[in-house]
Amino acid sequence: MKEKTPHIAIIGAGLAGSVLSNRLTEAGFLVSIYDKSRGTGGRLSSARLNDTSADLGAPFFDIADPEFQTWLATQPTARLWQPKHISFSNKALTKPSVYVIEPRQSALTRALMEGSSFISQCRVGYIWPEKKDGEEQIILRDEQGKGLGSFDAAIVATPAPQAAPLLEAVPRFAKRASEIEPTINWVAVLQTNAHTSTAELITGEHPVFSRCIKDSAKPGRSGSDRSEVWFIEANTSWSTANKDRDSEAVFDCLKSSLFDLLNIDAEVISYRCHRWLYSRNASIDEGFLWDAAQRLGAAGDWLQGEGSSGAWRSANLLADQLIKDLQ
Ligand SMILES: Cc1cc2nc3c(=O)[nH]c(=O)nc-3n(C[C@H](O)[C@H](O)[C@H](O)COP(=O)(O)OP(=O)(O)OC[C@H]3O[C@@H](n4cnc5c(N)ncnc54)[C@H](O)[C@@H]3O)c2cc1C
């Protein structure tokens, strides 16, 4: 280890930022994580609903990537779940094996960030390399221009469109990020007084939905026994066509389609409807971005593989590189 402990700024407390933080704090680095949101998780965040909560982002982790699966199995709050699965045309399908985090998906990111400083509700607006006391440093400012400090390296772990302006100190990185076009997805989570028994995961062809998931059937979910919580995800073409509608109108449409599908007429106790502007994206499969001279890098699902396992892989690959270069 160099004489001075390296201090790394990470922008984004999603899966990539939190995995990177975990690896770097374990290697003895100081880590400060900035996020514009109140909580951690990014696209693994959850929404409060009356006396319970529901996953509003990625509802579970599929385990197609064996190394990601092995890692998940070691996480103390990860639970294997095999939801009862049917198609939108009511055909029984094989139960998939997926992982969920107890009591909510975002708890994984919070646990991984132990040992780092978390600065919430802080939107980073500017990152630039600077010489300070004869040493190369990188400085951060928030969107109002207020200084946030100087660091030995800054890592942008946000969706690509939000990363592009933060990577301008290395124009080729900013260009790579600006070329990514994420998909849009409307998602609603709702707590109802319904009691359905048919399915916990519904997938297939549907004019509105990509999938519907009974969130309250996941292992370790708390809340009233008298209610059911559903996660409903509109498909990309419907979401794109309805991108500019207000969230109440979108919710009414998603709720009616769900009630028709389940053949119920229930009371909605509580709900949240959210438009994910940067839901998912193809990846450029470069693993990560890192410029050792400018001390600026990036990790996330747009850099390696796709989805959660891509974010996890990208963060691990960048952690290996930073530990090699800065320790
Ligand atoms: C509805 C939905 C369903 C999904 N389903 C699946 C699935 O089934 N399987 C799967 O593998 N993947 C799924 N995904 C994708 C998966 O959630 C993401 O790939 C993964 O969580 C990305 O993690 P990340 O850390 O790269 O980015 P994010 O989770 O987006 O984290 C980035 C963080 O950066 C913060 N941020 C952005 N800009 C700034 C700024 N300027 N200053 C400070 N903070 C900033 C954001 O607030 C956010 O917290 C789904 C995503 C959504 C939205």
The ligand as a MOL file (V3000), in Angstrom:
LIG
                    3D

  0  0  0     0  0            999 V3000
M  V30 BEGIN CTAB
M  V30 COUNTS 53 58 0 0 0
M  V30 BEGIN ATOM
M  V30 1 C -37.9380 -2.0460 -13.7660 0
M  V30 2 C -36.6040 -2.7260 -13.9050 0
M  V30 3 C -36.5250 -4.1010 -13.9660 0
M  V30 4 C -35.2930 -4.7340 -14.1050 0
M  V30 5 N -35.2420 -6.0940 -14.1360 0
M  V30 6 C -34.0530 -6.7250 -14.2200 0
M  V30 7 C -33.9730 -8.1470 -14.1910 0
M  V30 8 O -34.9910 -8.8420 -14.0930 0
M  V30 9 N -32.7440 -8.7360 -14.2830 0
M  V30 10 C -31.6070 -7.9740 -14.3770 0
M  V30 11 O -30.5070 -8.5340 -14.4340 0
M  V30 12 N -31.6470 -6.6350 -14.4020 0
M  V30 13 C -32.8410 -5.9890 -14.3350 0
M  V30 14 N -32.8910 -4.6200 -14.3530 0
M  V30 15 C -31.6450 -3.8690 -14.5650 0
M  V30 16 C -30.8310 -3.7390 -13.2680 0
M  V30 17 O -31.6420 -3.1810 -12.2590 0
M  V30 18 C -29.6450 -2.8260 -13.5620 0
M  V30 19 O -28.9040 -3.3800 -14.6330 0
M  V30 20 C -28.6810 -2.6550 -12.3840 0
M  V30 21 O -29.3660 -2.4760 -11.1700 0
M  V30 22 C -27.7910 -1.4570 -12.7190 0
M  V30 23 O -26.9620 -1.1360 -11.6350 0
M  V30 24 P -25.9490 0.0970 -11.7490 0
M  V30 25 O -25.2670 0.1820 -10.4540 0
M  V30 26 O -25.1270 -0.0620 -12.9910 0
M  V30 27 O -26.8570 1.4030 -12.0060 0
M  V30 28 P -28.0270 2.0540 -11.1310 0
M  V30 29 O -28.7260 1.0430 -10.3200 0
M  V30 30 O -28.8530 2.8550 -12.0890 0
M  V30 31 O -27.2820 3.0450 -10.1190 0
M  V30 32 C -26.8710 4.3300 -10.5090 0
M  V30 33 C -27.0490 5.3200 -9.3690 0
M  V30 34 O -26.4550 6.5580 -9.7710 0
M  V30 35 C -27.2090 7.6190 -9.2150 0
M  V30 36 N -26.8860 8.8360 -9.9860 0
M  V30 37 C -27.0980 9.0810 -11.3000 0
M  V30 38 N -26.6090 10.2820 -11.6450 0
M  V30 39 C -26.0620 10.8180 -10.5200 0
M  V30 40 C -25.3790 12.0420 -10.2400 0
M  V30 41 N -25.1380 12.9660 -11.1820 0
M  V30 42 N -24.9500 12.2630 -8.9630 0
M  V30 43 C -25.1770 11.3530 -7.9730 0
M  V30 44 N -25.8150 10.1680 -8.2050 0
M  V30 45 C -26.2380 9.9040 -9.4580 0
M  V30 46 C -28.6480 7.1350 -9.3520 0
M  V30 47 O -29.5050 7.8100 -8.4320 0
M  V30 48 C -28.5000 5.6400 -9.0300 0
M  V30 49 O -28.7330 5.3780 -7.6550 0
M  V30 50 C -34.1120 -3.9540 -14.2020 0
M  V30 51 C -34.1810 -2.5600 -14.1220 0
M  V30 52 C -35.4090 -1.9450 -13.9740 0
M  V30 53 C -35.4820 -0.4430 -13.8760 0
M  V30 END ATOM
M  V30 BEGIN BOND
M  V30 1 1 1 2
M  V30 2 1 2 3
M  V30 3 2 2 52
M  V30 4 2 3 4
M  V30 5 1 4 5
M  V30 6 1 4 50
M  V30 7 2 5 6
M  V30 8 1 6 7
M  V30 9 1 6 13
M  V30 10 2 7 8
M  V30 11 1 7 9
M  V30 12 1 9 10
M  V30 13 2 10 11
M  V30 14 1 10 12
M  V30 15 2 12 13
M  V30 16 1 13 14
M  V30 17 1 14 15
M  V30 18 1 14 50
M  V30 19 1 15 16
M  V30 20 1 16 17
M  V30 21 1 16 18
M  V30 22 1 18 19
M  V30 23 1 18 20
M  V30 24 1 20 21
M  V30 25 1 20 22
M  V30 26 1 22 23
M  V30 27 1 23 24
M  V30 28 2 24 25
M  V30 29 1 24 26
M  V30 30 1 24 27
M  V30 31 1 27 28
M  V30 32 2 28 29
M  V30 33 1 28 30
M  V30 34 1 28 31
M  V30 35 1 31 32
M  V30 36 1 32 33
M  V30 37 1 33 34
M  V30 38 1 33 48
M  V30 39 1 34 35
M  V30 40 1 35 36
M  V30 41 1 35 46
M  V30 42 1 36 37
M  V30 43 1 36 45
M  V30 44 2 37 38
M  V30 45 1 38 39
M  V30 46 1 39 40
M  V30 47 2 39 45
M  V30 48 1 40 41
M  V30 49 2 40 42
M  V30 50 1 42 43
M  V30 51 2 43 44
M  V30 52 1 44 45
M  V30 53 1 46 47
M  V30 54 1 46 48
M  V30 55 1 48 49
M  V30 56 2 50 51
M  V30 57 1 51 52
M  V30 58 1 52 53
M  V30 END BOND
M  V30 END CTAB
M  END
